[in-house]
Amino acid sequence: MEFRKLGRTDVSVSAICLGTMTYGQQTDEADAFSQMDYALEKGVNFFDTAEMYAIPPRAETYGSTEKIIGAWMKARGSRDKIVLATKVAGRSGMNWLRENGAMARLGRKNIFYAVENSLKRLQTDFIDLYQLHWPDRPLELFDSLSNAYRDCGAPDGVTFEETLGALGELVQQGKIRAFGVSNETPWGVSKFLRGAEAGAGPRLVSIQNAYHLINRQFELGLAEFSAREDVGLLAYSPLAQGYLTGKYLHGAQPADARSTVFKRGQRYQKPGVDDAIEDYINLAREFSLHPVHLALGFVTSRSFVTSNIIGARNLDQLKIILDAPFKLPAELERRIDAIHQIRGNPAP
C-alpha cells in the first residue's frame, strides 16, 4: 500500500480510502465489519463516511453508517489504526438532519450540532478530517446535463468566514484535526484558502470531488490547486457508481445493483456515456486488465490524487477492487488519453 500526505499536515493516508456509504442500507453490519477488517489487513488506514449516510439519504437510515463504524472501532479497538473522515451536510431541505426540521446550513450552530452527533455515533473523541459535504451557496451539482455554470441567484450562503471560524474553534477544542471540502468549485476552494490566509480559520487540506474516466473535469480547474496549494483530491465514484464495469451498458439493470435498486444513476445515463465505457472496456481487454482495475488504476495514479475512495456492496467486490494497480504502463496512459480526446467528459 502506498501512503501520501494529507495536505500540509504530518498525517499519512493510504492511497486507497475505504468508502462506506452503503453501510446500513445495502450492506449490513456483519458484512461492513468484514470489509473494514479486510481493508485494514490490506493496509488501508483511511476510512470515509458522512453524517447523512447511508445513501440514498433517508430519515430512517440517517447516521447508520457512522454508528456501524463506531461499533466496529469499539469492538476491534482500532481507533488509533485509522484516519477517520466524515462530513457535515451543506445547505439542504432534508428536514431530518437538524433539530425541529431546521434547514441544514454551514453556519456555526449547524456545524457544532453535526460534529457532536457524529462524535457520539462514531464513539470517538475526535475526527481526523471533517469535510463540508457540499457548498452552502446555491449551485447546480451532481447530475446537471452539462455541469456548466448557471446563474443560481445571489450567493446567499453562510459566509466563508463564519464557516472557517466554527471549524477553527473545533480544531482548538481537539474535536477535529483538519478540514476539507467536497463537491466544491475552484472559486469556493480559492475563497477558503484566502480566508485561511486572512486568519479566519484553518487551512483547507483536501477536496473530495467525483473523478473518473468519464468525468475528468477536476483536471480543468481544480488540479492546479492540488499541485500548487497541497490540497489533494480525494476522488469519489472512481467506478462511476459501477457504470465503468459495463454492467449497466445499453440500459441493463442487473438485480441488486445500486442503480437498479435506487434509480439514482442519472448522472451516468447521458448521451455518449455508453460509447465511452465500451471504449475503455475494450482497452482493458486489450491490455489483459479487469475493467475495474483499469478505472481504479487510472485514478490512483494521478499526481494530484491523495487518495482514491473505493466502495463495495460486499466483501467479494472489495477483494477485486483492492487488487487494482497503483500505476499504469505509459502506453496504456497514452491510449486512455486518446479515448478521452474523442469522448471527453460525458458524465459530469
Stockholm file with secondary structure:
# STOCKHOLM 1.0

chainA/1-348         MEFRKLGRTDVSVSAICLGTMTYGQQTDEADAFSQMDYALEKGVNFFDTAEMYAIPPRAETYGSTEKIIGAWMKARGSRDKIVLATKVAGRSGMNWLRENGAMARLGRKNIFYAVENSLKRLQTDFIDLYQLHWPDRPLELFDSLSNAYRDCGAPDGVTFEETLGALGELVQQGKIRAFGVSNETPWGVSKFLRGAEAGAGPRLVSIQNAYHLINRQFELGLAEFSAREDVGLLAYSPLAQGYLTGKYLHGAQPADARSTVFKRGQRYQKPGVDDAIEDYINLAREFSLHPVHLALGFVTSRSFVTSNIIGARNLDQLKIILDAPFKLPAELERRIDAIHQIRGNPAP
#=GR chainA/1-348 SS CCEEECTTSSCEEESEEEECTTBTTTBCHHHHHHHHHHHHHTTCCEEECCTTCSSSCCTTTTTHHHHHHHHHHHHHTCGGGSEEEEEECCSBCCTTSSGGGCCBCSSHHHHHHHHHHHHHHHTCSCEEEEEESSCSSCCCCSSCSSCCCCCCSSCCSCCHHHHHHHHHHHHHTTSEEEEEEESCCHHHHHHHHHHHHTTSSCCEEEEECBCBTTBCTHHHHTHHHHHHHCCEEEEBCTTTTTGGGTTTGGGCCCTTCHHHHHCCCGGGCSTTHHHHHHHHHHHHHHTTCCHHHHHHHHHHTCTTEEEEEECCSSHHHHHHHTTCCSCCCHHHHHHHHHHHHHHCCSCC
#=GC SS_cons         CCEEECTTSSCEEESEEEECTTBTTTBCHHHHHHHHHHHHHTTCCEEECCTTCSSSCCTTTTTHHHHHHHHHHHHHTCGGGSEEEEEECCSBCCTTSSGGGCCBCSSHHHHHHHHHHHHHHHTCSCEEEEEESSCSSCCCCSSCSSCCCCCCSSCCSCCHHHHHHHHHHHHHTTSEEEEEEESCCHHHHHHHHHHHHTTSSCCEEEEECBCBTTBCTHHHHTHHHHHHHCCEEEEBCTTTTTGGGTTTGGGCCCTTCHHHHHCCCGGGCSTTHHHHHHHHHHHHHHTTCCHHHHHHHHHHTCTTEEEEEECCSSHHHHHHHTTCCSCCCHHHHHHHHHHHHHHCCSCC
//
